[in-house]
Amino acid sequence: MIQVAIVGAGAIAPKHVEAYQAFANRCRVAYVCDTALDKASSLAHRCKLSAQVVGDYHDLLMKSDIDLVSICTPPSTHAQIAVDFLTHGKHVLVEKPMASSLAECDAMLEAAHKSGKILSVVAQNRFRTPWMKLKALLDMKVAGAILHAQINSYWWRGRCYYDLSWRGTWESEGGGCTLNHAVHHIDALQWMMGMPSEVHALMSNVAHDNAEVEDISMAVLRFPSGGVGQITSSVVHHGQDQQLIFQCEHARLSVPWNLYASRSMLNGFPERDVEREETIQQLYDQLPELEHQEHVGQIDDVLRAIESGTPVLVDGYAGRRTLELIMAIYKSASTGQSVKLPLDVTDSFYNKESLLQVVPRFYKKTRSVERFTSNDITTV
């Protein structure tokens, strides 16, 4: 039986608890930790946990009855908590984004390497059947090479969203919608297509005058393959229509699933390639449905890795690549210049301290509350 500690009892923590409870024959949540003890107690009560409630995660480091720790705290705290638990021989699953700087990512990776323990970064959308099927078809190249990728990470958040104490500043949140909302779609892009070689971006804050950070960014990408891409990250889009669209040599493949294949007539104008569409659709339909999805799927993956020694699907290196692409977007948007990848350790966007000297602050944070009356969140 794998013994689990939940560190951080905020809005995302119930997703972790519920996922662990789906595998009650394999694991047990033994501890819930939050600096606000009443939040930890409330989480344990709501989820009907027979778990010990703790206020300081340091009190858990030496516990021999903890195998795995879910870190559900604000992004700026991820690195130190993860390093401490890894150093004390615990496996770690850390919420997105992995950390608030590449230097912190590297410290986490080093701790995982030295301890020999698993470090996995939450990317629950990889564990959705449509995303997994799209990844498989792209790997199979059934539509040919990718020519253009379009990532629409469209969300909407009200002004008061940034009233929460740790949100809305570069110091505590690490960034705005590019880091904290589009991270899933940016992760999907680098998972499905690989890392770009060049990024050019801009960002702004157009609707949230109580936050330093951006509420929209747009980036164009060049890939080593010759393909190009674009990413829009936003919390100002009504309807929250999110898409991953890959225009390949022979067909469009996307999530939500939308298949369209074209072929050239003698004059170069397109006609629909129904035969190719039928072939691709048959392959899509034959791919298996995932037994467990989203957080449940990822936690199943982590538990299996602990039990069998197999690699996790989303390790610390994957989390770092996603953050590196986000930092390239921030660097380009902050400087107005194209950015070449990879970023090295001398780059001003490698360390948080130097990043804070360069990024724009669109507005001053004007209100700070420790928690909202309602803890309801939506994740789609």
Secondary structure, DSSP 8 states (H G I E B T S, - for coil): -EEEEEE--STTHHHHHHHHHTTTTTEEEEEEE-SSHHHHHHHHHHTT---EEES-GGGGTT-TT--EEEE-S-GGGHHHHHHHHHHTT-EEEE-SSS-SSHHHHHHHHHHHHHHT--EEE--GGGGSHHHHHHHHHHHHTTT-SEEEEEEEEE-B--GGGGGBTTSS-TTTT-SSHHHHTTHHHHHHHHHHH---SEEEEEEE-SS-TT-SS-SEEEEEEE-TTS-EEEEEEESB-TT---EEEEEESSEEEEETT--EEEEE-TTS-EEE-HHHHHHHHHHHHHS---SS-HHHHHHHHHHHHHHH----SSBHHHHHHHHHHHHHHHHHHHHSS-EESS--TTSTTTSHHHHTTTS---S-----BS--S-------
